Structure formats: structure tokens, C-alpha cells
Amino acid sequence: MIHDVLIAGGGPAGLTAALVLARAGRNVLVLDAGKGRNAPAAHAHNVFTRDGASPLELRRIGREQAEGYGARFLDAEAVHASADAKGVQVRLADGTELKAHRLLLATGVVDELPDLPGLAEAWGETAVHCPYCHGYELRGRPTAVLARGERGVHLATLLLGWTDQVTLLSDGPAELSTEQQAVLTEREIAVREERLSAFDVAGRQVQGVLFASGERMEVGAVYVSPPQHLRGSLPDALGLARTDTGLVKVDETHRTSVPNVWACGDLTTPMQAVQGAGASGLLAAAMINFDLIAAGTRYKPDNLLSTIS
Ligand SMILES: Cc1cc2nc3c(=O)[nH]c(=O)nc-3n(C[C@H](O)[C@H](O)[C@H](O)COP(=O)(O)OP(=O)(O)OC[C@H]3O[C@@H](n4cnc5c(N)ncnc54)[C@H](O)[C@@H]3O)c2cc1C
């Protein structure tokens, strides 16, 4: 059987795309291998009408609603994919081979947490990456930012909207220019360059940071700006072009550099959020739907975006 669209990834991006494509009468199969990036968090914030909902519950409802229109789901990992002008092939971890006219990658990214004891336990609760997602709940606490250079200055000054007690921990040289140091001094943000040994965590609550010297500093929250990589092997297997920050390069319709392969969600943008992922899934799905229509007719619009409504 040849599916109209295979979607790899059942997070907010893939689920939104599945809903749109199923409602457009497309034969769509979603492959999903796990829980998604925000699974460690109990609540998802800044989600229209669903602020504070559980990420797992949002996914459960998203899947149920897409299934209601005929989308199908496989709890399986896609391990290989290839594509050409005729269509796409995807191989699952158990060896099953699937074929489709189009492939939509919504496989997300992986945060590479620093290897410091305590951090993983508190991740998503009091050790976090995004003030917009968690700042309100953690407001007013003595807060550490674990970062260096420009990223550290940005995150530390941004946090002043939520707390006036911010310390930048660089776990080594802070890599700050004289100007950047002056900005932090002016905003009363202390910089500590000493090596760290661990975070003191009770349950999922960060209570302090431990320096290699043995000193302990009390904090109630830590913000980390971890590097990321794309989740899974499909982007490399397909040879997708990347941006200079390593994300998948897409055009304004979410088409990648490889024929018949599209991408949406976190793996395509630095502005990574539940609702943004959903919005890009919506756009990608509409564009794929029209691309399939165009493939079956002589109507070839110069600009797919002009076909939106
Ligand atoms: C701790 C934390 C808390 C967050 N809190 C918020 C918040 O409050 N509000 C907010 O807006 N954003 C929040 N975010 C960001 C949000 O989680 C992401 O922006 C969003 O999940 C991106 O959706 P996505 O569909 O692109 O990817 P994901 O949600 O990561 O979903 C990708 C899916 O693809 C699957 N997958 C990957 N590879 C394969 C494969 N090869 N085969 C099959 N399946 C595969 C994965 O298993 C996963 O289910 C948070 C992030 C983190 C880390």
C-alpha cells in the first residue's frame, strides 16, 4: 500500500499535521517513537485555551482527534528513509518497509544536558531552559543561569522580568567581552566562573548549587541553555540541507531540500514552542495537500503559499 503521507513524529507538530491531512481526506500514517521533548514537564504553558495542560494529555487528545478523522498511528521508530521524485520509503526498527507519496518529518530535537548530578532529576520542573515556559511558576526565586558568553548574557538579563536574584554560572571561563560584563554589572547579575560539581536537588526541587571547592550556594531554580541535536537518524539518512545552526532547512512552505520531504516543528526553528510547532504542522500539511493535488492535475502554481485558501 502507498500512503498519501507518512508523518514521522507524533508531537504537537506531527499531530496537528495529521489532523489537517486526515480532515482533507488524505490517507495518513503517523509513526511515533516516544513521549516528546516536553514530557518531563507536568504542565505546558502558553498554549491557547489549554494553558497548564499536561503535555502527555495534549498528545493523547491530539491523537484521538486525528484518529477520529481516519488518521492512523504506529508506535514505532523510523530508522531509515530515502526519497526521490517518485516518492518516499521509510524503514521501521523492526524492518517493516513503508511507502508514501510524501514524508513529513516532525521528529523534534534532543537537549544535551550538561553532565552535572541533580540536573536530570530536576529537568522540566526547577531546572529548565525557557523563561516563557517556566518563568511564572519559578518567579521571585534565587535563580542560577548555567551558560557562557552571549547566550548567558541574554538569558540572565531576560530573567530579570521574573526575578531580581540572578547569578550567572559559567562552570569555567565566562567568555564575556568587557561590554557584556558591564551590562551584567549594571543589572546586578553576579558572575561565578568556578567549576561546579553538582546541583543539590530534593525530589525535583533544586535547592542549591555545589561548587567543586565544596562551597554551596542556595538557589531555587536553574536555567540551562543546552546545545541540541536533531532527534533520530532520518535527517541524515535523507541528506537534508541544514541551516548554519544545524536545523533542517525548509522554505516558506516547509519543503526541505529533498524531493517529496517536508519538515515542521522544533527541528526547523529556533523559536521552539508547542503552539509554534502546531502552527508549522498546519502550514506544512496544507502545503503538502495542495502539492498532492497539483501533482494530479495540470495546475502548477508558481507559489504554493498562494493556494492557502
Ligand atoms: C522541559 C521542557 C518543557 C517545555 N515546556 C514548554 C511549554 O510549557 N510551552 C511550550 O510552548 N513549549 C514548551 N517546550 C517546548 C516544546 O516541548 C516543543 O517546542 C514541542 O514539543 C515541539 O514539538 P514537536 O512536535 O516539534 O517535537 P516533539 O514534541 O519533541 O515530538 C517529536 C516526536 O517525534 C518522535 N520521533 C522522533 N524521531 C522519531 C523517529 N525516527 N521515528 C518515529 N518517531 C520519532 C518522538 O518520539 C516525539 O514523540 C518545553 C520543552 C522542554 C524541553
The ligand as a MOL file (V3000), in Angstrom:
LIG
                    3D

  0  0  0     0  0            999 V3000
M  V30 BEGIN CTAB
M  V30 COUNTS 53 58 0 0 0
M  V30 BEGIN ATOM
M  V30 1 C 11.3020 20.5160 29.6890 0
M  V30 2 C 10.6040 21.2670 28.5730 0
M  V30 3 C 9.4370 21.9710 28.8460 0
M  V30 4 C 8.7960 22.6700 27.8350 0
M  V30 5 N 7.6880 23.4020 28.1430 0
M  V30 6 C 7.0460 24.0750 27.1590 0
M  V30 7 C 5.9010 24.8770 27.4880 0
M  V30 8 O 5.4740 24.9930 28.6480 0
M  V30 9 N 5.2920 25.5540 26.4600 0
M  V30 10 C 5.7580 25.4780 25.1670 0
M  V30 11 O 5.1670 26.0890 24.2800 0
M  V30 12 N 6.8360 24.7120 24.8460 0
M  V30 13 C 7.4840 24.0240 25.8160 0
M  V30 14 N 8.5860 23.2740 25.4840 0
M  V30 15 C 8.9750 23.1510 24.0730 0
M  V30 16 C 8.0950 22.0610 23.4030 0
M  V30 17 O 8.2510 20.8530 24.1120 0
M  V30 18 C 8.4860 21.8440 21.9480 0
M  V30 19 O 8.5420 23.0830 21.2730 0
M  V30 20 C 7.4590 20.9250 21.2490 0
M  V30 21 O 7.3280 19.7090 21.9370 0
M  V30 22 C 7.9130 20.6670 19.8180 0
M  V30 23 O 7.0030 19.8010 19.2000 0
M  V30 24 P 7.4820 18.8340 18.0240 0
M  V30 25 O 6.2480 18.1270 17.5800 0
M  V30 26 O 8.2920 19.5680 17.0350 0
M  V30 27 O 8.5150 17.8040 18.7190 0
M  V30 28 P 8.3340 16.7960 19.9440 0
M  V30 29 O 7.2820 17.2540 20.8720 0
M  V30 30 O 9.7050 16.5860 20.5030 0
M  V30 31 O 7.8240 15.4600 19.2710 0
M  V30 32 C 8.6480 14.7250 18.3850 0
M  V30 33 C 8.1380 13.2930 18.3550 0
M  V30 34 O 8.7900 12.5970 17.3050 0
M  V30 35 C 9.0950 11.2960 17.7580 0
M  V30 36 N 10.2020 10.7900 16.9430 0
M  V30 37 C 11.4590 11.2960 16.8440 0
M  V30 38 N 12.1860 10.5790 15.9890 0
M  V30 39 C 11.3620 9.6090 15.5130 0
M  V30 40 C 11.5390 8.5530 14.5920 0
M  V30 41 N 12.6940 8.3730 13.9500 0
M  V30 42 N 10.5040 7.7100 14.3510 0
M  V30 43 C 9.3150 7.9090 14.9730 0
M  V30 44 N 9.1030 8.8940 15.8650 0
M  V30 45 C 10.1160 9.7360 16.1270 0
M  V30 46 C 9.4650 11.4820 19.2150 0
M  V30 47 O 9.3640 10.2730 19.9200 0
M  V30 48 C 8.4200 12.5140 19.6480 0
M  V30 49 O 7.2570 11.9000 20.0870 0
M  V30 50 C 9.2860 22.6220 26.5020 0
M  V30 51 C 10.4650 21.9030 26.2200 0
M  V30 52 C 11.1230 21.2470 27.2460 0
M  V30 53 C 12.4120 20.5260 26.9540 0
M  V30 END ATOM
M  V30 BEGIN BOND
M  V30 1 1 1 2
M  V30 2 1 2 3
M  V30 3 2 2 52
M  V30 4 2 3 4
M  V30 5 1 4 5
M  V30 6 1 4 50
M  V30 7 2 5 6
M  V30 8 1 6 7
M  V30 9 1 6 13
M  V30 10 2 7 8
M  V30 11 1 7 9
M  V30 12 1 9 10
M  V30 13 2 10 11
M  V30 14 1 10 12
M  V30 15 2 12 13
M  V30 16 1 13 14
M  V30 17 1 14 15
M  V30 18 1 14 50
M  V30 19 1 15 16
M  V30 20 1 16 17
M  V30 21 1 16 18
M  V30 22 1 18 19
M  V30 23 1 18 20
M  V30 24 1 20 21
M  V30 25 1 20 22
M  V30 26 1 22 23
M  V30 27 1 23 24
M  V30 28 2 24 25
M  V30 29 1 24 26
M  V30 30 1 24 27
M  V30 31 1 27 28
M  V30 32 2 28 29
M  V30 33 1 28 30
M  V30 34 1 28 31
M  V30 35 1 31 32
M  V30 36 1 32 33
M  V30 37 1 33 34
M  V30 38 1 33 48
M  V30 39 1 34 35
M  V30 40 1 35 36
M  V30 41 1 35 46
M  V30 42 1 36 37
M  V30 43 1 36 45
M  V30 44 2 37 38
M  V30 45 1 38 39
M  V30 46 1 39 40
M  V30 47 2 39 45
M  V30 48 1 40 41
M  V30 49 2 40 42
M  V30 50 1 42 43
M  V30 51 2 43 44
M  V30 52 1 44 45
M  V30 53 1 46 47
M  V30 54 1 46 48
M  V30 55 1 48 49
M  V30 56 2 50 51
M  V30 57 1 51 52
M  V30 58 1 52 53
M  V30 END BOND
M  V30 END CTAB
M  END
